[in-house]
C-alpha cells in the first residue's frame, strides 16, 4: 500500500512541477488580456436597439471562483445574481428591446430556475418580449430531472423555439441512492456509523441494502412537491389543465413536434430563425448583446451614495478553516473562518446597513457549522438585520447556520432542513486480514484509538459515541427551536432528519419568506428601514481577491495546485471515489461528526 501511495504522490508531484510553469504562463496571459480588455472598455458600449442574450447551456453558478486556475478551466457558466440583476435593469433600459435565452441543457437547479423564471416574468411585465431557444430540451449530461427544470423555465417566455430534431424532456424527477452494505461486508470493511434520526439516511447507505420506508416516504414527498410546482407553473403560463399536463409528463419524452402540438412550445426552428422572429417582434435590427457585456457596462450603475447591504456567500460543504475552491472540479467549500470574518467585517463597517448571507450547502462539519451559527446569531442580535437567502440546497449544516437569522428566504424548490446528525468510522480490520496485512498497535491513553480505522469501537466507546449523537441531535433541535420559535409537535414534525421543499418548509415554519436573493435583499432593506424605492448597493464580503495576485502568493507559499484542462477536471471528478478511499486507507478519515444531507439529496440539490 505504501508503494501505491508513493507512486500516486510521484504522479501528483510531476503535475505540480510541470504545471506551475503552465499556471504562471496562463496567469500572465489572462492578466495581460484583462488589462487589454480594460483598455478596450470604452468601445464596449451597448448600442441602441439591442437584444440581451443569456446562454444557460453551460450551467448556472452562484458566484465565480476566486482561483485563477478554476476560472481558466471552468465552462462559461452564467452567474445567477448577475443574470437576475441584468434582467431587472434591462426591463427599464430603452436600448434593450427584448431578451433571448438559450436553454435546454446545462446544470440548473429548481430553485435557480425559479429565480430566473421570476426575473424573466418581471422583464416581460415591462411590455418587452422574451424568447427562448433550445437545440433540445434534454438537460444535457445533468441528471435527476434537469430536462424537466429547463422545460419548467421555458414556460416563463413569450415564445419557445426548439430545433425540429430536438425533444422536450418534461419527464418529472427521480433520484438514485446507492446502498452498499453487502459490498462493504464482502471486502471486509465495516461501517461503524449511526445517525439521528431515521430520516437522516446517512449511515444506512453503508450498512444496509435498502432505503428504509420512512426515508422513501420523506424523499417521495420532496419529489412530489417539486413536480407539483412544475405543473402549477406550466398551468399558470400555458393554460393547460393539471390532468392534461400530468398525462403529458407520464407520456414523455416528447418530440419537439409533439410539444408544439401540445402547446408547450410555440415553434420549430433553428437559432437564427428564433433571432429573426424576435427582431420582427421588436421591429428593429436587434444587435445581440451577451449578458457578460451588458453586465460589465451596468455594474457601476448604482449611485456611489446608495445604501449598502453586505452579501456574504456560504457555498458548498461546511468546513473548518478558509473557504476553498477546487480548481480541478470547480467545487467549493463554506469555510467557517472565511464566513465568520466576512460577517464580522460587515458588522464593523458603519456604512453597511444590513447583511444577507447566501447559503447553498448540503452541510458538513458540526464544529464549523457551530462556528458560523454563532456569528449569524451575534449579527442577528446586533443593530443590523441579518437575513439568510437559500439557494438550491440548505440541508443539515447548511440549515443549522441559518437558524438564528432575523429572517430566512428560500425558493419553493429549495432542499431545506435535514435536521439531524450522523457520524462514525470505517473499520478496515477485515480488509487487512483478507489481504495479509497486520497492524501492531500501541497507545498511551485508553481512548486514543477512538477514531482509528484499524480497530472497532469498544463497548464503552460505542456507548460514548451514542451519547455524543444524542447530545448533538438535541443541540441541533434546540438551536432550531430557539431560532425558529418551534417546539413540541411542530419541532418534531420538522426535524428527525427529514428534508423538505422550500414550499413545505414555509408551512412548517422553517423559513419566513418564499423568494430568491433579490427578495432576501428586499426583506433586509425593509428591516433596515431603507426606502423600498431606493436601489441599494449589494457589496460582497470578503472583498473579491485579485486571482492573479492570489496565484503568485500561492506559488510562493507552495500552495499552487496543478493546472488542468477541462478533460483533466473531468478525470479528477471521476476518480473522486478512489481519492476518498486512499484518504481512508491513509487514516485521514477521522470520523468527525457531520451535519450532512444524504448523498441522494445532495445529488438532487447541488447540481
C-alpha positions in Angstrom: 0.0 0.0 0.0 2.8 2.4 0.8 4.3 1.7 -2.7 0.9 2.6 -4.3 0.7 5.8 -2.2 4.3 6.6 -3.1 3.5 6.2 -6.9 0.4 8.3 -6.6 2.3 11.1 -4.8 5.0 11.0 -7.5 2.4 11.5 -10.2 0.9 14.4 -8.3 4.4 15.9 -7.8 5.1 15.6 -11.6 1.9 17.5 -12.4 2.7 20.1 -9.8 6.2 20.7 -11.1 5.3 20.9 -14.7 2.0 22.6 -14.0 3.5 25.5 -12.1 5.2 26.8 -15.3 1.9 26.4 -17.2 0.0 28.1 -14.5 2.3 31.2 -14.5 2.1 31.4 -18.3 -1.6 31.2 -18.3 -1.9 33.6 -15.4 0.3 36.1 -17.1 -1.7 35.7 -20.4 -5.0 36.2 -18.6 -3.7 39.1 -16.7 -2.5 40.8 -19.9 -5.8 40.1 -21.5 -7.7 41.7 -18.6 -5.5 44.8 -19.0 -6.2 44.7 -22.7 -10.0 44.3 -22.1 -9.9 47.3 -19.7 -8.1 49.4 -22.4 -10.8 48.5 -24.9 -13.7 49.1 -22.4 -14.8 52.4 -23.9 -15.6 50.6 -27.2 -17.9 48.1 -25.4 -20.9 50.4 -25.2 -24.3 48.7 -25.5 -25.9 50.1 -28.7 -29.4 51.3 -29.2 -31.9 48.7 -30.4 -30.2 45.7 -28.7 -31.3 42.2 -27.7 -29.9 40.9 -24.4 -28.8 37.2 -24.7 -28.3 34.7 -21.8 -26.8 31.3 -22.6 -27.7 28.8 -19.9 -26.3 25.8 -21.7 -23.1 25.9 -19.7 -24.9 25.9 -16.4 -25.6 28.4 -13.7 -23.5 29.2 -10.7 -23.9 31.3 -7.6 -20.5 33.1 -7.9 -17.3 32.9 -9.9 -14.3 31.1 -8.2 -11.5 33.2 -6.8 -8.9 30.8 -8.2 -7.5 31.9 -11.5 -6.9 28.3 -12.4 -10.6 27.4 -11.8 -11.6 30.4 -13.9 -9.3 29.4 -16.7 -10.6 25.8 -16.9 -14.3 26.3 -16.0 -17.0 26.4 -18.6 -18.5 29.9 -19.1 -21.5 29.4 -16.7 -24.0 32.2 -16.1 -23.6 33.9 -12.8 -27.1 33.8 -11.3 -27.2 37.1 -9.4 -25.7 38.9 -12.5 -28.4 37.4 -14.7 -31.2 38.4 -12.4 -29.8 41.9 -12.0 -29.3 42.3 -15.7 -32.9 41.2 -16.5 -34.2 43.7 -13.9 -32.2 46.6 -15.3 -32.9 45.6 -18.9 -36.6 46.0 -18.3 -36.2 49.7 -17.8 -33.3 50.1 -20.4 -34.6 51.7 -23.5 -31.7 50.3 -25.5 -32.8 46.7 -24.8 -35.8 45.7 -27.0 -36.0 42.0 -26.0 -34.3 39.0 -24.4 -33.2 35.8 -26.0 -32.3 32.9 -23.7 -30.6 29.7 -24.8 -31.6 26.8 -22.6 -32.4 23.0 -22.7 -29.2 21.7 -21.2 -26.7 22.6 -18.5 -26.6 22.3 -14.7 -29.6 24.2 -13.4 -31.3 23.6 -10.0 -35.0 24.0 -9.5 -34.5 26.9 -7.1 -32.2 28.6 -9.6 -34.8 28.1 -12.3 -37.4 29.7 -10.1 -35.2 32.7 -9.5 -34.6 33.1 -13.2 -38.2 32.5 -14.0 -39.4 35.3 -11.8 -36.8 37.6 -13.3 -37.9 36.8 -16.9 -41.5 37.4 -15.9 -40.5 40.7 -14.4 -38.8 41.6 -17.7 -42.0 40.7 -19.6 -44.0 42.9 -17.3 -42.3 45.9 -19.0 -44.0 45.0 -22.2 -40.9 43.7 -23.9 -40.8 40.2 -25.5 -38.7 37.4 -24.0 -37.9 34.4 -26.3 -36.2 31.1 -25.5 -34.4 28.8 -27.9 -33.1 25.2 -27.4 -31.5 22.7 -29.7 -33.2 20.2 -27.5 -34.7 20.3 -24.0 -32.9 17.2 -22.7 -30.8 18.5 -19.8 -27.5 17.5 -21.4 -25.4 15.4 -19.1 -27.1 16.7 -15.9 -29.3 14.2 -14.1 -32.1 14.0 -11.6 -34.6 16.0 -13.6 -32.6 18.7 -15.3 -34.6 18.4 -18.6 -37.8 19.0 -16.6 -36.3 22.0 -14.9 -35.4 23.5 -18.2 -38.8 22.7 -19.6 -40.3 24.4 -16.5 -38.1 27.5 -17.0 -39.2 27.7 -20.7 -42.8 28.4 -19.6 -41.8 31.9 -18.5 -41.2 33.1 -22.1 -43.5 34.6 -24.7 -42.2 32.2 -27.3 -40.2 29.0 -27.1 -38.4 27.7 -30.2 -36.9 24.2 -30.3 -34.9 22.7 -33.2 -37.0 20.3 -35.3 -34.8 17.3 -34.4 -34.9 18.1 -30.7 -37.1 16.8 -27.9 -38.9 18.3 -24.9 -37.9 16.3 -21.9 -40.8 17.1 -19.5 -40.3 13.8 -17.5 -40.5 14.6 -13.8 -37.9 14.0 -11.2 -36.0 10.9 -10.0 -33.3 10.1 -7.5 -31.0 7.1 -7.2 -29.2 6.4 -3.9 -26.7 3.5 -3.6 -26.8 1.2 -0.7 -23.6 -0.8 -0.4 -23.9 -2.8 2.9 -23.1 -6.1 1.2 -20.2 -4.7 -0.8 -18.5 -3.4 2.4 -19.1 -6.8 4.1 -17.7 -8.6 1.0 -14.4 -6.6 1.0 -14.1 -6.7 4.8 -14.9 -3.1 5.7 -17.4 -2.5 8.5 -19.2 0.8 8.5 -19.5 1.6 12.3 -21.8 4.6 11.8 -25.1 5.8 13.2 -27.5 8.7 12.8 -30.1 10.8 14.5 -32.8 10.0 13.4 -34.3 7.5 11.0 -35.0 10.1 8.2 -31.3 11.1 8.2 -30.3 8.2 6.0 -26.5 8.8 6.0 -25.4 5.7 7.8 -27.9 3.4 6.1 -26.1 3.7 2.8 -23.1 1.9 4.2 -24.8 -0.6 6.5 -27.8 -1.8 4.5 -29.1 -2.6 1.1 -32.4 -0.9 1.0 -33.8 2.5 1.8 -35.9 2.5 4.9 -39.6 3.1 4.4 -39.6 6.3 6.3 -36.9 7.8 4.1 -38.7 6.7 1.0 -41.8 8.4 2.2 -39.9 11.6 3.0 -38.0 11.8 -0.3 -41.1 10.9 -2.3 -42.8 13.9 -0.7 -39.9 16.1 -1.8 -40.1 14.9 -5.4 -43.9 15.2 -5.4 -43.7 18.8 -4.2 -41.2 19.6 -6.9 -43.4 18.1 -9.6 -46.5 19.9 -8.3 -44.5 23.2 -8.5 -43.6 22.4 -12.1 -47.2 21.5 -13.1 -48.5 24.7 -11.3 -46.1 26.8 -13.2 -47.0 25.3 -16.6 -50.7 25.7 -15.8 -50.2 29.3 -14.9 -48.3 30.2 -18.0 -49.6 27.8 -20.7 -53.2 27.4 -19.6 -53.2 23.6 -19.5 -55.4 21.6 -17.1 -53.5 19.7 -14.4 -54.7 16.3 -15.6 -53.6 17.1 -19.1 -50.1 18.1 -18.0 -49.6 15.1 -15.9 -50.6 12.9 -18.8 -48.1 14.7 -21.0 -45.4 14.1 -18.3 -46.2 10.5 -18.0 -46.2 10.1 -21.8 -42.8 11.7 -22.3 -40.3 12.3 -23.6 -42.0 14.3 -26.2 -40.5 15.1 -29.6 -40.3 18.8 -30.4 -43.3 18.4 -32.8 -45.4 16.7 -30.1 -44.5 19.5 -27.7 -45.6 22.1 -30.2 -48.9 20.3 -30.9 -49.5 20.1 -27.1 -49.0 23.9 -26.7 -45.8 23.5 -24.6 -43.6 25.3 -27.2 -44.5 27.7 -29.9 -42.3 27.0 -33.0 -39.9 24.5 -34.5 -36.8 26.2 -35.9 -33.2 27.0 -35.6 -31.4 29.6 -33.6 -31.1 32.2 -36.5 -34.9 31.8 -37.1 -35.7 32.4 -33.4 -33.5 35.5 -33.5 -35.2 36.7 -36.7 -38.6 36.2 -35.1 -37.6 38.2 -32.0 -36.2 41.0 -34.2 -39.6 41.1 -36.1 -41.4 41.3 -32.7 -39.3 44.3 -31.6 -39.4 45.8 -35.1 -35.7 46.6 -35.1 -32.2 45.4 -36.0 -31.7 43.9 -32.6 -28.0 43.5 -32.2 -27.2 40.6 -29.9 -25.6 41.7 -26.6 -24.3 38.9 -24.4 -25.0 39.0 -20.7 -21.4 39.5 -19.7 -21.0 42.6 -21.9 -24.2 44.1 -20.7 -23.5 43.4 -17.0 -20.0 44.8 -17.3 -21.4 48.1 -18.6 -24.2 48.2 -16.0 -22.1 47.1 -13.0 -21.4 50.7 -11.9 -24.9 52.0 -12.4 -25.8 52.1 -8.7 -25.1 55.5 -7.2 -22.0 55.7 -5.0 -24.0 57.1 -2.1 -26.7 54.3 -2.3 -27.4 52.4 0.9 -25.0 49.5 1.3 -26.0 45.9 2.1 -23.3 43.3 2.6 -23.5 40.0 0.7 -21.7 37.0 2.3 -21.6 33.7 0.4 -21.7 30.3 2.1 -21.4 27.8 -0.7 -20.5 24.1 -0.7 -19.7 21.7 2.1 -19.3 23.4 5.5 -15.7 23.0 6.7 -13.3 24.4 9.2 -10.7 27.0 8.1 -10.9 29.1 4.9 -13.4 28.8 2.1 -11.8 27.0 -0.8 -12.4 26.2 -4.4 -11.1 23.1 -6.2 -9.6 24.3 -9.5 -9.9 20.8 -10.9 -13.6 20.2 -10.2 -14.9 23.7 -9.5 -16.4 22.5 -6.2 -16.3 25.0 -3.3 -16.4 24.8 0.5 -18.0 27.0 3.1 -15.0 27.7 5.3 -16.1 28.8 8.8 -13.2 31.2 9.2 -13.9 33.0 5.9 -17.7 33.3 6.5 -17.3 34.4 10.1 -14.6 37.1 9.3 -16.9 38.4 6.5 -19.9 38.7 8.8 -17.7 40.4 11.5 -16.3 42.8 8.9 -19.8 43.7 7.7 -20.9 44.3 11.3 -17.9 46.5 12.0 -18.4 48.6 8.8 -20.6 51.5 9.9 -21.7 52.1 6.3 -23.3 48.7 6.0 -27.0 48.8 6.9 -27.9 45.1 6.6 -26.3 41.7 5.9 -27.5 39.0 3.6 -25.9 35.5 3.8 -26.4 33.4 0.7 -26.3 29.7 1.6 -26.3 26.8 -0.8 -24.9 23.8 1.1 -25.7 20.2 1.9 -24.0 20.5 5.3 -20.7 19.2 6.6 -18.6 19.7 9.8 -20.6 20.1 13.0 -17.9 22.3 14.6 -17.7 24.5 11.5 -21.4 24.8 11.4 -21.5 25.8 15.1 -18.8 28.5 14.4 -20.8 30.1 11.6 -24.1 29.7 13.7 -22.7 31.9 16.4 -21.6 34.6 14.0 -25.0 34.6 12.5 -26.6 34.8 15.9 -24.4 37.7 17.0 -25.3 39.6 13.8 -29.0 38.9 14.4 -28.7 40.4 17.9 -26.9 43.5 16.7 -28.5 46.6 15.2 -28.1 45.4 11.6 -30.7 43.0 10.1 -29.3 39.5 9.4 -31.2 37.8 6.5 -30.3 34.4 5.0 -31.1 33.6 1.4 -31.2 29.9 0.5 -30.1 28.7 -3.0 -30.7 25.2 -4.3 -30.0 23.4 -1.1 -29.8 24.3 2.6 -29.7 21.0 4.4 -28.2 19.8 7.7 -25.3 22.1 8.5 -26.5 24.4 5.7 -29.7 24.9 7.6 -28.1 24.8 11.0 -26.1 28.0 10.3 -29.2 29.9 9.3 -31.4 29.0 12.2 -30.8 32.2 14.4 -31.1 34.7 11.5 -33.7 37.5 11.7 -35.3 36.1 8.5 -34.8 33.2 6.2 -35.8 33.3 2.5 -36.0 30.3 0.2 -37.4 29.3 -3.1 -40.3 26.8 -3.2 -37.9 24.2 -4.7 -35.0 24.7 -2.3 -34.0 21.5 -0.5 -34.4 22.5 3.1 -34.0 21.0 6.6 -32.4 17.6 7.2 -32.3 18.5 10.9 -30.2 15.5 12.2 -26.7 14.3 12.8 -24.6 11.4 11.6 -21.1 10.2 12.4 -18.9 7.1 12.6 -15.9 5.4 11.0 -15.0 2.6 8.6 -13.3 -0.3 10.3 -10.8 -1.9 8.0 -9.6 -4.9 10.0 -11.5 -7.4 7.9 -9.9 -6.0 4.7 -6.4 -6.2 6.2 -7.0 -9.8 7.2 -8.0 -10.8 3.7 -5.0 -9.2 2.0 -2.5 -10.3 4.6 -1.7 -7.0 6.4 -1.3 -6.9 10.2 -1.2 -3.7 12.2 0.7 -3.7 15.5 -1.0 -1.2 17.8 0.4 0.8 20.7 -1.3 3.6 22.6 -1.0 5.9 25.5 -4.4 6.8 26.8 -7.3 4.4 27.0 -9.4 6.1 24.2 -6.5 7.1 21.9 -7.7 4.8 19.2 -11.3 6.0 19.4 -11.4 7.1 15.7 -8.8 4.6 14.4 -9.9 2.7 11.2 -7.8 -0.2 12.4 -9.8 -1.0 15.5 -13.5 -1.3 16.2 -15.2 0.7 18.9 -15.1 -1.0 22.3 -18.4 -1.3 24.2 -17.5 1.7 26.3 -16.5 3.7 23.2 -19.8 2.8 21.4 -21.8 3.9 24.4 -19.9 7.2 24.4 -20.4 7.6 20.7 -24.2 7.1 21.1 -24.2 9.6 23.9 -22.4 12.1 21.6 -25.0 11.6 18.8 -27.9 12.1 21.3 -26.3 15.3 22.6 -25.6 16.6 19.1 -29.1 16.0 17.9 -30.6 17.5 21.0 -28.4 20.5 20.4 -29.4 20.9 16.8 -33.1 20.7 17.7 -32.5 23.3 20.5 -30.9 25.7 18.0 -33.8 25.4 15.6 -36.4 25.7 18.5 -34.9 28.9 19.7 -34.1 30.4 16.3 -37.4 29.5 14.6 -39.6 29.6 17.7 -40.7 26.0 17.2 -41.3 23.4 20.0 -43.2 20.3 20.8 -45.0 18.5 18.0 -44.2 21.3 15.5 -40.5 20.8 16.0 -40.7 17.0 16.0 -42.6 17.1 12.7 -40.0 19.4 11.1 -36.9 17.5 12.4 -35.9 13.9 12.6 -33.6 14.2 9.6 -36.4 15.0 7.2 -35.7 17.0 4.1 -38.4 19.4 2.7 -39.0 21.5 -0.3 -39.0 25.2 0.4 -42.7 25.3 -0.1 -43.2 22.7 2.7 -40.6 24.3 4.9 -42.6 27.5 4.7 -45.7 25.7 6.0 -43.6 24.1 8.8 -42.1 27.4 10.0 -38.6 26.6 9.0 -38.4 29.6 6.7 -40.1 33.0 6.7 -40.5 34.0 3.1 -40.5 32.4 -0.4 -38.3 34.0 -3.0 -34.7 34.5 -4.3 -31.7 36.6 -3.5 -33.5 39.8 -4.7 -36.4 39.1 -2.3 -34.0 38.5 0.6 -32.3 41.9 -0.2 -35.8 43.5 -0.2 -36.5 41.9 3.2 -33.2 43.2 4.6 -33.9 46.6 3.1 -37.3 46.8 4.8 -35.9 45.6 8.1 -33.2 48.2 7.9 -35.7 51.0 7.2 -34.3 51.7 3.7 -36.7 53.3 1.3 -38.0 50.5 -0.9 -37.8 52.8 -3.9 -34.1 53.2 -3.5 -31.8 50.7 -5.1 -29.2 49.5 -2.5 -25.6 48.7 -3.3 -25.0 45.0 -2.7 -21.4 44.6 -1.7 -19.6 41.2 -1.4 -17.8 40.4 1.8 -15.0 39.5 2.0 -13.8 41.8 -0.7 -13.1 40.0 -4.0 -9.5 39.0 -4.4 -7.3 39.6 -7.4 -6.9 36.0 -8.7 -3.5 36.7 -10.3 -2.1 38.1 -7.2 -3.5 35.2 -5.2 -1.9 32.8 -7.6 1.5 34.3 -7.2 1.1 34.3 -3.4 0.1 30.6 -3.5 3.1 29.8 -5.7 5.5 31.4 -3.2 3.7 29.6 -0.3 3.9 26.3 -2.1 0.1 26.0 -2.3 -0.4 26.1 -6.1 -2.5 23.3 -7.5 -1.6 21.6 -10.7 -3.4 23.2 -13.7 -5.5 21.1 -16.0 -7.7 21.4 -19.0 -11.4 20.5 -18.7 -10.6 16.9 -19.7 -8.3 16.6 -16.6 -11.0 18.2 -14.5 -13.5 15.5 -15.6 -10.9 12.8 -14.9 -10.3 14.2 -11.4 -14.0 14.2 -10.7 -14.4 10.6 -12.0 -11.5 9.5 -9.7 -13.0 11.1 -6.6 -14.2 7.8 -5.1 -10.6 6.4 -5.4 -9.2 9.5 -3.8 -11.7 9.2 -1.0 -10.7 5.6 -0.5 -7.0 6.4 -0.5 -7.8 9.0 2.2 -9.4 6.3 4.3 -6.6 3.9 3.8 -4.1 6.6 4.9 -6.1 7.1 8.0 -7.1 10.6 7.2 -10.8 9.9 7.7 -11.2 10.9 11.3 -14.8 10.0 11.7 -15.5 13.6 12.8 -19.2 14.3 13.4 -21.1 15.8 10.5 -24.3 17.7 9.8 -24.7 16.5 6.3 -27.5 15.7 4.0 -27.8 12.1 2.5 -26.0 11.7 -0.8 -29.2 11.3 -2.8 -30.4 14.7 -1.6 -27.0 16.3 -2.4 -27.2 14.9 -5.9 -30.6 16.5 -6.4 -29.8 19.7 -4.7 -26.2 20.6 -5.6 -26.1 20.3 -9.4 
